[in-house]
Amino acid sequence: MRTIALENHDSALREIINLISQEPLVVTEKGKPLAAIVGIDQDTIEALALGNNPDFLAIIARSRESYRRHGGISLDEIRRELEES
């Protein structure tokens, strides 16, 4: 994931940042949507980074396959184990 520093860019970018602090912004070309720009916080950055990380996605896929094949632990069982520890 790439980032840019706001202090290194012109006032047009600052205007976009001000707009997205109020609501999401859809960027179009010839009337067709190309991208959506939304404000985010640190938690959202982390979720976005993980959601686009191939290693993490592979771990999730393996975990889901293991659950399909072997089952798992119910939420109630996890809660009981946590209460006991």
C-alpha positions in Angstrom: 0.0 0.0 0.0 1.4 3.4 -0.9 1.0 6.6 1.1 1.7 10.2 0.4 2.5 13.0 2.8 -0.1 15.8 2.6 2.6 18.4 3.4 4.4 17.6 0.2 1.4 18.4 -2.1 -0.6 21.3 -3.3 -3.9 22.9 -2.2 -6.0 20.7 -4.5 -5.1 17.6 -2.4 -5.9 19.5 0.8 -9.3 20.4 -0.7 -10.0 16.7 -1.4 -9.0 15.8 2.2 -11.4 18.4 3.5 -14.2 17.0 1.3 -13.7 13.4 2.5 -13.7 14.4 6.1 -17.4 15.1 5.6 -18.4 12.3 3.3 -17.0 9.8 0.8 -15.9 11.2 -2.6 -16.4 9.3 -5.9 -14.0 10.2 -8.7 -15.3 9.9 -12.2 -14.0 10.1 -15.7 -16.5 10.9 -18.5 -19.3 10.3 -16.0 -18.1 6.8 -15.1 -16.9 6.1 -11.5 -13.2 5.2 -11.2 -12.6 5.3 -7.5 -14.0 6.2 -4.1 -12.0 8.2 -1.6 -13.0 7.9 2.0 -11.6 9.2 5.3 -9.9 6.5 7.4 -8.5 6.0 10.9 -5.6 3.8 12.1 -7.9 0.7 12.5 -9.1 1.1 9.0 -5.6 1.4 7.7 -4.7 -1.9 9.4 -7.7 -3.7 8.1 -7.0 -2.4 4.6 -3.4 -3.5 4.8 -4.4 -7.0 6.0 -7.2 -7.4 3.5 -4.8 -6.8 0.7 -1.9 -8.8 2.0 -1.5 -12.1 0.1 0.2 -13.9 3.0 -2.6 -13.0 5.4 -5.2 -14.0 2.8 -3.5 -17.4 2.4 -3.6 -17.9 6.2 -7.3 -17.1 6.2 -7.9 -19.5 3.3 -6.0 -22.3 5.0 -7.9 -21.7 8.3 -11.3 -21.8 6.5 -10.4 -25.0 4.7 -9.2 -26.6 8.0 -12.5 -25.6 9.6 -14.5 -27.1 6.7 -12.6 -30.4 7.0 -12.1 -30.7 10.8 -14.7 -28.4 12.4 -13.8 -26.0 15.1 -14.5 -24.7 18.6 -17.8 -23.0 19.3 -17.9 -19.5 20.7 -19.3 -20.8 23.9 -16.4 -23.2 24.3 -13.9 -20.4 23.7 -15.7 -18.3 26.3 -15.6 -21.1 28.8 -11.8 -21.7 28.2 -11.1 -18.0 28.6 -13.1 -17.8 31.9 -11.1 -20.8 33.2 -7.7 -19.2 32.5 
